[in-house]
Amino acid sequence: MTKKRSSVHTTTSEIHRLKGKRKGALLKEQVWFEDEQLTAYSLAYINLRRCSADNGRVLGYDNSHDYHHRHFMGEVEAIQFTTYAALVERFIGEVQELWRLEDEEK
């Protein structure tokens, strides 16, 4: 008789409260795994001073609602997902570009 192994659920969550020019803004990452397989994720740059729509989410990526999608300033669009590592790299690049543009505005 084979004993069925129960699945293991792991969640990682990081929240970085920004300071300086972006005081009050947040960078959030939440990742859920089941038996070492990625099951869900959420990446977000939240800044209510930049965006009042979508609970302040200026930019975000997640796979809730059964599809991979991108949030930007209140708009949502489906995206092509390859790997989580590639998505994190894309997110970081977009956040850095947003910050560069924000800094130019002032």
C-alpha positions in Angstrom: 0.0 0.0 0.0 1.4 3.4 -1.0 1.0 6.2 1.5 -0.2 9.4 -0.2 2.0 12.4 0.7 0.1 15.5 1.5 1.0 18.6 -0.4 3.1 21.3 1.3 2.0 24.9 1.0 4.6 27.7 1.3 4.0 31.4 1.1 6.6 34.1 0.9 5.7 37.7 1.4 7.9 40.8 1.4 6.8 44.4 1.8 9.2 47.3 1.4 8.1 50.7 2.6 9.8 53.3 0.5 11.4 56.4 2.0 12.7 59.7 0.6 11.0 61.0 -2.5 8.6 58.0 -2.5 7.8 58.0 1.2 4.5 56.1 1.8 4.8 54.0 -1.3 5.2 50.2 -1.2 6.8 47.4 -3.1 5.1 44.1 -2.5 5.9 40.6 -3.5 3.8 37.6 -2.5 4.5 34.1 -3.8 2.7 30.9 -3.1 4.1 27.4 -3.7 2.6 23.9 -3.5 5.2 21.1 -3.4 7.9 23.5 -4.7 5.7 24.5 -7.7 4.7 28.1 -8.1 0.9 28.3 -7.8 0.3 32.0 -7.4 2.1 35.3 -7.3 1.5 39.1 -6.9 4.0 41.9 -7.5 3.0 45.5 -6.9 4.3 49.0 -6.8 1.7 50.9 -4.7 1.8 54.7 -4.5 -1.5 56.5 -3.7 0.2 59.8 -4.7 0.7 58.5 -8.2 -2.5 56.5 -8.7 -5.8 56.6 -6.9 -7.3 53.8 -8.9 -6.8 50.1 -8.1 -6.0 50.8 -4.4 -3.0 52.8 -5.4 -1.4 50.1 -7.5 0.7 52.0 -10.1 2.1 48.7 -11.5 1.5 45.1 -10.7 1.5 41.6 -12.0 -0.5 38.6 -10.7 -2.2 35.4 -11.8 -5.4 35.7 -9.8 -8.7 35.2 -11.6 -7.1 32.2 -13.5 -4.9 34.2 -15.8 -1.6 36.1 -15.9 -2.1 39.8 -16.1 -0.6 43.3 -15.7 -2.1 46.2 -13.8 -1.0 49.7 -14.8 -2.7 52.9 -13.4 -6.1 51.2 -13.1 -6.0 49.3 -16.4 -5.6 45.5 -16.6 -4.3 43.5 -19.6 -3.5 39.8 -20.1 0.2 39.0 -20.4 2.3 36.1 -21.8 3.9 34.3 -18.9 7.2 32.4 -19.4 8.9 32.2 -16.0 8.5 33.9 -12.6 12.2 35.0 -12.7 11.6 36.7 -16.1 8.5 38.4 -14.8 10.3 39.7 -11.7 13.1 41.1 -14.0 10.4 42.8 -16.2 8.7 44.2 -13.1 11.9 45.6 -11.7 12.9 47.2 -15.0 9.4 48.8 -15.3 9.5 50.1 -11.8 13.0 51.7 -12.3 11.7 53.3 -15.5 8.7 54.7 -13.7 10.9 56.1 -11.0 13.2 57.7 -13.6 10.1 59.4 -15.2 8.7 60.4 -11.8 12.1 62.0 -10.9 12.1 64.0 -14.2 8.7 65.4 -13.5 9.9 67.2 -10.3 
